[in-house]
Amino acid sequence: MRKWWWKIRFTLQAALFPIICIQFIRTLFLPNPFDVFLMFVFFLAYLGFLFNVY
């Protein structure tokens, strides 16, 4: 992979977890299809970081 990606990869992984938590709370109180889809995308991205897909 490119050198710049290896530099920001762990920063994105660390920033994604609080965003997922906030999105989860928002989805609990105001559920709509867009929020559920966005939560799913964030979750898949986080799993990709955990399993070193990216």
ZABAVEX-81329 format. One record per residue (C-alpha): z, y negated, x negated; residue number from 1; chain; residue in three letters. Coordinates in steps of 0.2 Angstrom, whole numbers. Layout:
residues N
c3, c2, c1, pos, unit, code
Z, Y, X, NUM, A, ala
...
end
This chain:
residues 54
c3, c2, c1, pos, unit, code
0, 0, 0, 1, A, met
-1, -18, -5, 2, A, arg
12, -25, -15, 3, A, lys
17, -39, -3, 4, A, trp
20, -26, 11, 5, A, trp
33, -17, 0, 6, A, trp
42, -34, -2, 7, A, lys
44, -38, 16, 8, A, ile
45, -20, 23, 9, A, arg
64, -19, 22, 10, A, phe
67, -37, 29, 11, A, thr
56, -33, 44, 12, A, leu
66, -17, 47, 13, A, gln
83, -26, 46, 14, A, ala
77, -40, 57, 15, A, ala
69, -28, 70, 16, A, leu
86, -20, 75, 17, A, phe
94, -36, 82, 18, A, pro
78, -40, 91, 19, A, ile
79, -22, 99, 20, A, ile
97, -25, 104, 21, A, cys
93, -42, 112, 22, A, ile
77, -35, 121, 23, A, gln
87, -20, 127, 24, A, phe
100, -32, 135, 25, A, ile
86, -42, 143, 26, A, arg
78, -27, 150, 27, A, thr
94, -21, 158, 28, A, leu
96, -38, 167, 29, A, phe
78, -43, 171, 30, A, leu
68, -27, 171, 31, A, pro
49, -30, 172, 32, A, asn
34, -20, 166, 33, A, pro
31, -31, 151, 34, A, phe
49, -30, 145, 35, A, asp
49, -12, 146, 36, A, val
33, -11, 137, 37, A, phe
39, -23, 123, 38, A, leu
55, -13, 121, 39, A, met
44, 3, 119, 40, A, phe
34, -5, 106, 41, A, val
49, -12, 96, 42, A, phe
57, 6, 97, 43, A, phe
41, 14, 90, 44, A, leu
40, 1, 76, 45, A, ala
58, 4, 71, 46, A, tyr
55, 23, 72, 47, A, leu
40, 21, 60, 48, A, gly
51, 11, 48, 49, A, phe
64, 25, 49, 50, A, leu
52, 39, 45, 51, A, phe
43, 29, 32, 52, A, asn
26, 29, 41, 53, A, val
23, 11, 36, 54, A, tyr
end
